[in-house]
Structure formats: structure tokens, C-alpha cells
């Protein structure tokens, strides 16, 4: 196939491009919602293609969207319910930490921590958390609208995905089709890894945390396990935050056994194994890029683009690497191995 650029109606194409630009500018504040919906839809399109062979595409898209929304809703409700049921317990832990770090409680230490202004730092932290919660509560109406737009956009993208994919495939010139399909595969593999791998790591962390906190002797095992799974969605940081908080609590009450267990067992099991090994390896094998590149993509993307950078950061870096390899091949060279799979 060849593009009919000479015979195409360039005026009409220009008007279409102008409309697309105006639409993009007008809806730019909602781009994060649309990008998230589109990225998730890309992962779900193969399921739509398979299911639409048995039922109508509209019903298939509706059922897939309903399944995603239901799973997400249940996960959020269960998580918040567990956190709410244990809120008094969490407050008591914070109070114990504050009591344990008072100057009179740590006066026997060689370097009094009171001189560091630790109590003031903790008070400021709690005030920041309170302000953040108030801010999120005040934005509930906006978040509700964005959630509705996300669900509707996801449904439309899932339904239209196979048709759009077919249309774009037909417009690609024959000699470019191979390279374009390589780029598409990178997009799909990267997004698949981001969503599936992260969800899998969170579930794995939850089940690994249950026996650990049971051995540790904590009464609220489910609470801590849910916290670890929730934080596990944040790559390379995740459960370490929970473990550091518990270590501080153990120090404040003088439970040095718990501190040792957290350092010797907790961090290697819930931090190093899942975040520093399994997550990069699982993603790296899927998209064939070095785990360090994934690390840069996550945190670099979130630093410059916010939450949407969590998706776009690794995706853009993966596409840059794929584009580099295509460019070298097209110019007659041999691309250097950029992944562990190639080395």
C-alpha cells in the first residue's frame, strides 16, 4: 500500500488537523484521565477481540469495562474498610512513637534527639498529612467527574480499539509496516508490564506480609498486609515505608526483637525481593529493557508529569530504545544490546 498524498484533499486534512488541535487544547486538563484510560484499554484490546467473536462488540466492551470497574471498586472499598477499621490502632501507634521519642524518654542516649527537633518534625508531618487529607476530601466532586469520564473513555477505547487498530494498520505503507508493528508491540508490552506486573507484585506482597507479621507477633496482621500491598504499587519504595514506620514504633517501645526481624527478614522479603528483584526482572523480560531504565522511567516520569508519568515515563523510554534500534537497523548498522535479554 502507498499513501495517496498527492491525490488527497489537503484542505480537508488541514481542517481535520486543526479540529484535532483545538480539541486537544480544549480537553487538555483532562488529558491525564484520557491517557490512563487509553493505556489501560490498550492492554484490554486483545480480550475485546477474543470476546467479541462470541458476543457483540458493544456488549463485550461493556462487560470488560464492568469487570475492571468492579475489581477496582472492590479493591478500593476493601482497602479503605481495613484502614478505617484500624484507624484507632494506627493513631495509638503514632501516639506511642511520640511518647517514646520525648526528651525524657531518650535522655539516656549519647546524643539527645531533642536537639534535632524531632518532635517538631513529626508534628509538621502530621499537620501535612491532615492538610493533604482535607485537600483530597475537598476535591471529591472533581474526582467523581474524572472517575466517570475515565469509565466512559475506557469503555469507548475498548469498543473502538480493534476498529482503530485495523484502520491504522491499513494506512501504514507496506515497507513501514514491520517497523511500526515493532513499535506497537513495545507499546503493548510496556503497558501490559506496568499494569499486570504492578498488580501481581501488590498481591504477592500481601501474601508474603501475612506470615511475616504473624511471626512478628502483631495482632493486626491483615491491616499491615493491606498497607504493604497498597504501598507496593509505588515501585522501588513501597513496603519499605511501612517497615520503616514499624521499626520506628518498635524502637519507641523498646522492642529490639521486632527491629531485628524487620531488618533481617522484613526488608529482604517485602522490599528487596519484590521491588529490587522481581519487579524489574518481570518487566525487563517483557519489554526487554534494562531494569535501571525502568527505574529511571518511573521516577523521572512522575517527577516531570505527575501520576501520569508513572505510565508515560517507562513507555516513552521503551519507545526511545525501540526507535534507536530501528534507526540503526535502517541505516545499516547493528544495534548494541540494551537489555539483559540481549546481552
DRENDO-1510 file (C-alpha; in Angstrom, 1 decimal, always signed):
<recs>
REC; n; res; u; v; w
REC; 1; UNK; +0.0; +0.0; +0.0 .
REC; 2; UNK; +1.2; +3.5; -0.8 .
REC; 3; UNK; -0.1; +6.8; +0.8 .
REC; 4; UNK; -2.1; +8.8; -1.8 .
REC; 5; UNK; -0.7; +12.1; -0.6 .
REC; 6; UNK; -0.7; +13.8; -4.0 .
REC; 7; UNK; -4.4; +13.0; -4.7 .
REC; 8; UNK; -5.5; +13.6; -1.1 .
REC; 9; UNK; -7.7; +16.6; -0.2 .
REC; 10; UNK; -5.1; +18.6; +1.7 .
REC; 11; UNK; -7.5; +21.3; +2.7 .
REC; 12; UNK; -9.9; +18.8; +4.3 .
REC; 13; UNK; -6.9; +17.1; +6.0 .
REC; 14; UNK; -5.7; +20.5; +7.3 .
REC; 15; UNK; -9.2; +21.2; +8.7 .
REC; 16; UNK; -9.2; +17.8; +10.4 .
REC; 17; UNK; -5.8; +18.5; +11.9 .
REC; 18; UNK; -7.0; +21.9; +13.1 .
REC; 19; UNK; -10.1; +20.4; +14.7 .
REC; 20; UNK; -7.9; +17.8; +16.4 .
REC; 21; UNK; -5.5; +20.5; +17.7 .
REC; 22; UNK; -8.4; +22.6; +19.1 .
REC; 23; UNK; -10.0; +19.6; +20.7 .
REC; 24; UNK; -6.6; +18.7; +22.3 .
REC; 25; UNK; -6.2; +22.2; +23.7 .
REC; 26; UNK; -9.8; +22.3; +25.0 .
REC; 27; UNK; -9.6; +19.0; +26.8 .
REC; 28; UNK; -6.0; +19.3; +27.9 .
REC; 29; UNK; -6.9; +19.5; +31.6 .
REC; 30; UNK; -8.5; +16.0; +31.2 .
REC; 31; UNK; -5.5; +14.5; +29.3 .
REC; 32; UNK; -4.3; +12.6; +32.4 .
REC; 33; UNK; -7.7; +10.8; +32.7 .
REC; 34; UNK; -7.8; +10.1; +28.9 .
REC; 35; UNK; -4.2; +8.9; +28.8 .
REC; 36; UNK; -4.8; +6.5; +31.8 .
REC; 37; UNK; -8.0; +5.2; +30.1 .
REC; 38; UNK; -6.3; +4.7; +26.8 .
REC; 39; UNK; -3.2; +3.0; +28.2 .
REC; 40; UNK; -5.4; +0.5; +30.1 .
REC; 41; UNK; -7.6; +0.0; +27.1 .
REC; 42; UNK; -4.5; -1.0; +25.0 .
REC; 43; UNK; -3.9; -3.8; +27.4 .
REC; 44; UNK; -7.5; -4.9; +27.3 .
REC; 45; UNK; -8.0; -4.8; +23.5 .
REC; 46; UNK; -6.8; -8.4; +22.9 .
REC; 47; UNK; -9.5; -9.5; +25.4 .
REC; 48; UNK; -12.1; -7.4; +23.5 .
REC; 49; UNK; -11.0; -9.0; +20.2 .
REC; 50; UNK; -11.4; -12.5; +21.6 .
REC; 51; UNK; -14.7; -11.9; +23.4 .
REC; 52; UNK; -16.3; -10.0; +20.5 .
REC; 53; UNK; -16.0; -13.2; +18.5 .
REC; 54; UNK; -18.7; -14.7; +20.7 .
REC; 55; UNK; -20.9; -11.8; +21.5 .
REC; 56; UNK; -21.5; -8.3; +20.1 .
REC; 57; UNK; -18.6; -5.8; +20.4 .
REC; 58; UNK; -20.7; -3.4; +22.3 .
REC; 59; UNK; -21.7; -6.0; +24.9 .
REC; 60; UNK; -18.1; -7.3; +25.1 .
REC; 61; UNK; -16.7; -3.8; +25.8 .
REC; 62; UNK; -19.4; -3.2; +28.4 .
REC; 63; UNK; -18.6; -6.5; +30.2 .
REC; 64; UNK; -14.9; -5.9; +30.2 .
REC; 65; UNK; -15.3; -2.3; +31.5 .
REC; 66; UNK; -17.8; -3.6; +34.1 .
REC; 67; UNK; -15.3; -6.2; +35.2 .
REC; 68; UNK; -12.4; -3.7; +35.5 .
REC; 69; UNK; -14.6; -1.2; +37.4 .
REC; 70; UNK; -15.9; -3.9; +39.7 .
REC; 71; UNK; -12.4; -5.2; +40.6 .
REC; 72; UNK; -11.1; -1.7; +41.1 .
REC; 73; UNK; -14.1; -0.7; +43.2 .
REC; 74; UNK; -13.8; -3.8; +45.4 .
REC; 75; UNK; -10.1; -3.3; +45.9 .
REC; 76; UNK; -10.6; +0.3; +46.9 .
REC; 77; UNK; -13.5; -0.4; +49.2 .
REC; 78; UNK; -11.8; -3.4; +50.9 .
REC; 79; UNK; -8.6; -1.3; +51.4 .
REC; 80; UNK; -10.3; +1.7; +52.8 .
REC; 81; UNK; -12.5; -0.5; +55.1 .
REC; 82; UNK; -9.5; -2.2; +56.5 .
REC; 83; UNK; -7.7; +1.1; +57.0 .
REC; 84; UNK; -10.8; +2.7; +58.6 .
REC; 85; UNK; -11.4; -0.3; +61.0 .
REC; 86; UNK; -7.8; +0.1; +62.2 .
REC; 87; UNK; -7.6; +3.9; +62.3 .
REC; 88; UNK; -7.8; +4.0; +66.1 .
REC; 89; UNK; -5.0; +1.4; +66.3 .
REC; 90; UNK; -2.9; +3.5; +63.9 .
REC; 91; UNK; -3.4; +6.6; +66.0 .
REC; 92; UNK; -2.3; +4.7; +69.1 .
REC; 93; UNK; +0.9; +3.7; +67.3 .
REC; 94; UNK; +1.6; +7.3; +66.4 .
REC; 95; UNK; +1.0; +8.3; +70.0 .
REC; 96; UNK; +3.3; +5.6; +71.2 .
REC; 97; UNK; +6.0; +6.8; +68.8 .
REC; 98; UNK; +5.6; +10.4; +70.0 .
REC; 99; UNK; +5.7; +9.3; +73.7 .
REC; 100; UNK; +8.7; +7.1; +73.1 .
REC; 101; UNK; +10.6; +10.0; +71.4 .
REC; 102; UNK; +10.0; +12.6; +74.1 .
REC; 103; UNK; +13.2; +14.1; +75.5 .
REC; 104; UNK; +12.7; +12.4; +78.9 .
REC; 105; UNK; +12.3; +9.0; +77.3 .
REC; 106; UNK; +15.5; +9.4; +75.2 .
REC; 107; UNK; +17.6; +11.3; +77.7 .
REC; 108; UNK; +19.9; +8.4; +78.3 .
REC; 109; UNK; +21.1; +8.3; +74.7 .
REC; 110; UNK; +24.6; +9.7; +73.9 .
REC; 111; UNK; +23.1; +12.3; +71.5 .
REC; 112; UNK; +19.7; +13.6; +72.6 .
REC; 113; UNK; +17.3; +13.6; +69.7 .
REC; 114; UNK; +15.5; +16.6; +71.1 .
REC; 115; UNK; +18.3; +18.8; +69.8 .
REC; 116; UNK; +17.4; +17.7; +66.3 .
REC; 117; UNK; +13.8; +19.0; +66.6 .
REC; 118; UNK; +12.4; +15.5; +66.1 .
REC; 119; UNK; +9.1; +16.2; +67.8 .
REC; 120; UNK; +8.6; +19.4; +65.8 .
REC; 121; UNK; +9.3; +17.4; +62.6 .
REC; 122; UNK; +6.7; +14.8; +63.5 .
REC; 123; UNK; +4.1; +17.4; +64.3 .
REC; 124; UNK; +4.8; +19.1; +61.0 .
REC; 125; UNK; +4.4; +15.7; +59.2 .
REC; 126; UNK; +1.1; +15.0; +60.9 .
REC; 127; UNK; -0.1; +18.5; +60.0 .
REC; 128; UNK; +0.9; +17.9; +56.4 .
REC; 129; UNK; -1.0; +14.7; +56.3 .
REC; 130; UNK; -4.0; +16.4; +57.8 .
REC; 131; UNK; -3.9; +19.1; +55.2 .
REC; 132; UNK; -3.4; +16.6; +52.4 .
REC; 133; UNK; -6.5; +14.7; +53.5 .
REC; 134; UNK; -8.5; +17.9; +53.7 .
REC; 135; UNK; -7.4; +18.8; +50.2 .
REC; 136; UNK; -8.4; +15.4; +48.8 .
REC; 137; UNK; -11.7; +15.5; +50.5 .
REC; 138; UNK; -12.4; +18.9; +49.1 .
REC; 139; UNK; -11.7; +17.6; +45.6 .
REC; 140; UNK; -14.1; +14.7; +45.8 .
REC; 141; UNK; -16.7; +16.2; +43.4 .
REC; 142; UNK; -13.9; +16.8; +40.8 .
REC; 143; UNK; -12.6; +13.3; +41.3 .
REC; 144; UNK; -16.1; +11.9; +40.9 .
REC; 145; UNK; -16.4; +13.6; +37.5 .
REC; 146; UNK; -13.0; +12.4; +36.4 .
REC; 147; UNK; -13.8; +8.9; +37.5 .
REC; 148; UNK; -17.0; +9.0; +35.4 .
REC; 149; UNK; -15.0; +10.3; +32.4 .
REC; 150; UNK; -12.4; +7.6; +32.9 .
REC; 151; UNK; -15.0; +4.8; +32.9 .
REC; 152; UNK; -16.8; +6.2; +29.8 .
REC; 153; UNK; -13.4; +6.8; +28.0 .
REC; 154; UNK; -12.2; +3.3; +28.9 .
REC; 155; UNK; -15.4; +1.8; +27.5 .
REC; 156; UNK; -15.2; +3.7; +24.3 .
REC; 157; UNK; -11.5; +2.9; +23.8 .
REC; 158; UNK; -12.1; -0.8; +24.4 .
REC; 159; UNK; -15.0; -0.8; +22.0 .
REC; 160; UNK; -13.3; +1.2; +19.2 .
REC; 161; UNK; -9.8; -0.2; +19.8 .
REC; 162; UNK; -10.0; -3.2; +17.3 .
REC; 163; UNK; -11.5; -1.0; +14.6 .
REC; 164; UNK; -9.0; +1.8; +15.1 .
REC; 165; UNK; -6.2; -0.7; +15.1 .
REC; 166; UNK; -7.4; -2.2; +11.8 .
REC; 167; UNK; -7.8; +1.3; +10.2 .
REC; 168; UNK; -4.3; +2.4; +11.2 .
REC; 169; UNK; -2.9; -0.9; +10.0 .
REC; 170; UNK; -4.4; -0.3; +6.6 .
REC; 171; UNK; -3.0; +3.2; +6.3 .
REC; 172; UNK; +0.6; +2.1; +7.0 .
REC; 173; UNK; +2.8; +1.6; +3.9 .
REC; 174; UNK; +3.9; -1.9; +3.3 .
REC; 175; UNK; +7.6; -1.1; +3.7 .
REC; 176; UNK; +7.0; +0.6; +7.0 .
REC; 177; UNK; +4.6; -1.9; +8.4 .
REC; 178; UNK; +7.3; -4.1; +10.1 .
REC; 179; UNK; +8.9; -1.3; +12.0 .
REC; 180; UNK; +5.6; +0.2; +13.0 .
REC; 181; UNK; +4.4; -3.1; +14.3 .
REC; 182; UNK; +7.6; -3.4; +16.3 .
REC; 183; UNK; +6.8; +0.0; +17.9 .
REC; 184; UNK; +3.2; -1.2; +18.6 .
REC; 185; UNK; +4.5; -4.4; +20.3 .
REC; 186; UNK; +6.7; -2.3; +22.5 .
REC; 187; UNK; +3.7; -0.1; +23.5 .
REC; 188; UNK; +1.6; -3.1; +24.3 .
REC; 189; UNK; +4.3; -5.0; +26.2 .
REC; 190; UNK; +5.3; -2.0; +28.2 .
REC; 191; UNK; +1.7; -1.1; +29.2 .
REC; 192; UNK; +1.0; -4.8; +29.9 .
REC; 193; UNK; +4.0; -4.9; +32.2 .
REC; 194; UNK; +3.1; -1.7; +34.0 .
REC; 195; UNK; -0.4; -2.8; +34.8 .
REC; 196; UNK; -0.1; -6.6; +35.2 .
REC; 197; UNK; +3.3; -6.7; +36.9 .
REC; 198; UNK; +2.4; -4.0; +39.4 .
REC; 199; UNK; -0.9; -5.6; +40.3 .
REC; 200; UNK; +0.9; -9.0; +40.6 .
REC; 201; UNK; +3.6; -7.5; +42.9 .
REC; 202; UNK; +1.0; -6.0; +45.2 .
REC; 203; UNK; -0.9; -9.3; +45.5 .
REC; 204; UNK; +2.4; -11.2; +46.1 .
REC; 205; UNK; +3.5; -8.6; +48.7 .
REC; 206; UNK; +0.1; -9.0; +50.5 .
REC; 207; UNK; +0.5; -12.8; +50.9 .
REC; 208; UNK; +4.2; -12.5; +51.8 .
REC; 209; UNK; +3.4; -10.0; +54.5 .
REC; 210; UNK; +0.8; -12.1; +56.3 .
REC; 211; UNK; +3.2; -14.8; +57.6 .
REC; 212; UNK; +5.8; -12.2; +58.4 .
REC; 213; UNK; +3.6; -10.1; +60.6 .
REC; 214; UNK; +2.2; -13.2; +62.2 .
REC; 215; UNK; +5.7; -14.3; +63.1 .
REC; 216; UNK; +6.4; -10.8; +64.3 .
REC; 217; UNK; +3.6; -11.2; +66.8 .
REC; 218; UNK; +1.4; -8.3; +65.6 .
REC; 219; UNK; -2.3; -8.6; +66.3 .
REC; 220; UNK; -3.5; -6.5; +63.2 .
REC; 221; UNK; -1.9; -8.8; +60.6 .
REC; 222; UNK; -4.5; -8.0; +57.9 .
REC; 223; UNK; -4.1; -4.3; +58.4 .
REC; 224; UNK; -0.3; -4.4; +58.0 .
REC; 225; UNK; -0.5; -6.7; +55.0 .
REC; 226; UNK; -3.0; -4.4; +53.2 .
REC; 227; UNK; -0.7; -1.4; +53.9 .
REC; 228; UNK; +2.2; -3.2; +52.4 .
REC; 229; UNK; +0.2; -4.3; +49.3 .
REC; 230; UNK; -1.0; -0.7; +48.9 .
REC; 231; UNK; +2.4; +0.8; +49.2 .
REC; 232; UNK; +3.8; -1.9; +46.9 .
REC; 233; UNK; +2.0; -0.1; +44.0 .
REC; 234; UNK; +4.8; +2.5; +44.4 .
REC; 235; UNK; +7.8; +0.9; +42.7 .
REC; 236; UNK; +11.2; +0.8; +44.5 .
REC; 237; UNK; +9.8; +2.4; +47.6 .
REC; 238; UNK; +6.6; +0.5; +48.5 .
REC; 239; UNK; +6.6; -1.6; +51.7 .
REC; 240; UNK; +9.9; +0.0; +52.9 .
REC; 241; UNK; +7.9; +2.9; +54.1 .
REC; 242; UNK; +5.7; +0.7; +56.2 .
REC; 243; UNK; +8.7; -1.3; +57.6 .
REC; 244; UNK; +10.5; +1.9; +58.5 .
REC; 245; UNK; +7.4; +3.2; +60.3 .
REC; 246; UNK; +7.1; -0.1; +62.3 .
REC; 247; UNK; +10.8; -0.1; +63.0 .
REC; 248; UNK; +10.5; +3.4; +64.5 .
REC; 249; UNK; +7.5; +2.2; +66.5 .
REC; 250; UNK; +9.4; -0.8; +67.8 .
REC; 251; UNK; +12.3; +1.4; +68.8 .
REC; 252; UNK; +9.9; +3.8; +70.7 .
REC; 253; UNK; +8.6; +0.9; +72.8 .
REC; 254; UNK; +12.0; -0.8; +73.2 .
REC; 255; UNK; +11.1; -3.9; +71.1 .
REC; 256; UNK; +14.5; -4.6; +69.7 .
REC; 257; UNK; +13.5; -8.1; +68.6 .
REC; 258; UNK; +10.9; -6.6; +66.2 .
REC; 259; UNK; +13.6; -4.2; +64.9 .
REC; 260; UNK; +15.9; -7.1; +64.1 .
REC; 261; UNK; +13.2; -9.1; +62.4 .
REC; 262; UNK; +12.2; -6.1; +60.3 .
REC; 263; UNK; +15.8; -5.6; +59.2 .
REC; 264; UNK; +16.8; -9.3; +58.8 .
REC; 265; UNK; +13.6; -10.7; +57.4 .
REC; 266; UNK; +11.1; -8.0; +56.6 .
REC; 267; UNK; +13.2; -5.8; +54.3 .
REC; 268; UNK; +14.7; -8.7; +52.3 .
REC; 269; UNK; +11.3; -10.4; +51.9 .
REC; 270; UNK; +9.0; -7.5; +51.3 .
REC; 271; UNK; +11.4; -4.9; +50.0 .
REC; 272; UNK; +14.4; -6.3; +48.2 .
REC; 273; UNK; +12.8; -9.5; +46.8 .
REC; 274; UNK; +9.7; -7.8; +45.3 .
REC; 275; UNK; +11.0; -4.3; +44.4 .
REC; 276; UNK; +14.6; -4.8; +43.7 .
REC; 277; UNK; +14.4; -8.2; +42.0 .
REC; 278; UNK; +11.0; -9.4; +40.9 .
REC; 279; UNK; +9.5; -6.2; +39.6 .
REC; 280; UNK; +12.5; -5.1; +37.4 .
REC; 281; UNK; +13.0; -8.7; +36.2 .
REC; 282; UNK; +9.4; -9.3; +35.3 .
REC; 283; UNK; +9.1; -6.0; +33.5 .
REC; 284; UNK; +12.5; -6.3; +31.9 .
REC; 285; UNK; +11.8; -9.7; +30.4 .
REC; 286; UNK; +8.5; -8.5; +28.9 .
REC; 287; UNK; +9.8; -5.3; +27.3 .
REC; 288; UNK; +13.5; -6.4; +27.0 .
REC; 289; UNK; +15.0; -3.2; +28.6 .
REC; 290; UNK; +17.4; -2.9; +31.5 .
REC; 291; UNK; +15.8; -2.6; +35.0 .
REC; 292; UNK; +17.7; +0.6; +35.5 .
REC; 293; UNK; +15.9; +2.2; +32.6 .
REC; 294; UNK; +12.6; +1.1; +34.1 .
REC; 295; UNK; +13.6; +2.7; +37.4 .
REC; 296; UNK; +14.5; +6.0; +35.6 .
REC; 297; UNK; +11.2; +5.9; +33.7 .
REC; 298; UNK; +9.1; +5.5; +36.8 .
REC; 299; UNK; +10.6; +8.2; +38.9 .
REC; 300; UNK; +11.7; +10.5; +36.1 .
REC; 301; UNK; +8.2; +10.3; +34.6 .
REC; 302; UNK; +6.5; +11.0; +37.9 .
REC; 303; UNK; +8.9; +13.9; +38.6 .
REC; 304; UNK; +8.0; +15.8; +35.4 .
REC; 305; UNK; +4.5; +14.6; +34.6 .
REC; 306; UNK; +2.9; +13.7; +38.0 .
REC; 307; UNK; +0.9; +10.5; +38.4 .
REC; 308; UNK; +0.5; +10.0; +34.6 .
REC; 309; UNK; +4.3; +9.8; +34.4 .
REC; 310; UNK; +4.0; +6.5; +36.2 .
REC; 311; UNK; +2.7; +5.2; +32.9 .
REC; 312; UNK; +4.3; +7.5; +30.3 .
REC; 313; UNK; +7.8; +7.5; +31.8 .
REC; 314; UNK; +8.6; +3.8; +31.2 .
REC; 315; UNK; +6.6; +3.8; +27.9 .
REC; 316; UNK; +8.5; +6.8; +26.4 .
REC; 317; UNK; +11.9; +5.4; +27.4 .
REC; 318; UNK; +10.9; +2.0; +26.0 .
REC; 319; UNK; +9.9; +3.7; +22.7 .
REC; 320; UNK; +13.1; +5.6; +22.6 .
REC; 321; UNK; +15.1; +2.4; +22.8 .
REC; 322; UNK; +13.0; +0.7; +20.2 .
REC; 323; UNK; +13.3; +3.8; +17.9 .
REC; 324; UNK; +17.1; +3.7; +18.4 .
REC; 325; UNK; +17.3; +0.1; +17.4 .
REC; 326; UNK; +15.0; +0.7; +14.3 .
REC; 327; UNK; +17.1; +3.7; +13.2 .
REC; 328; UNK; +20.4; +1.7; +13.5 .
REC; 329; UNK; +19.0; -1.2; +11.5 .
REC; 330; UNK; +17.5; +1.1; +8.8 .
REC; 331; UNK; +20.9; +2.8; +8.4 .
REC; 332; UNK; +22.7; -0.5; +8.0 .
REC; 333; UNK; +24.2; -0.9; +11.5 .
REC; 334; UNK; +23.8; -3.5; +14.2 .
REC; 335; UNK; +22.2; -2.1; +17.4 .
REC; 336; UNK; +24.0; -2.6; +20.6 .
REC; 337; UNK; +22.3; -4.9; +23.2 .
REC; 338; UNK; +20.4; -2.6; +25.6 .
REC; 339; UNK; +18.7; -5.3; +27.7 .
REC; 340; UNK; +19.7; -8.2; +29.8 .
REC; 341; UNK; +17.9; -10.5; +27.3 .
REC; 342; UNK; +20.1; -9.3; +24.5 .
REC; 343; UNK; +23.4; -9.5; +26.4 .
</recs>
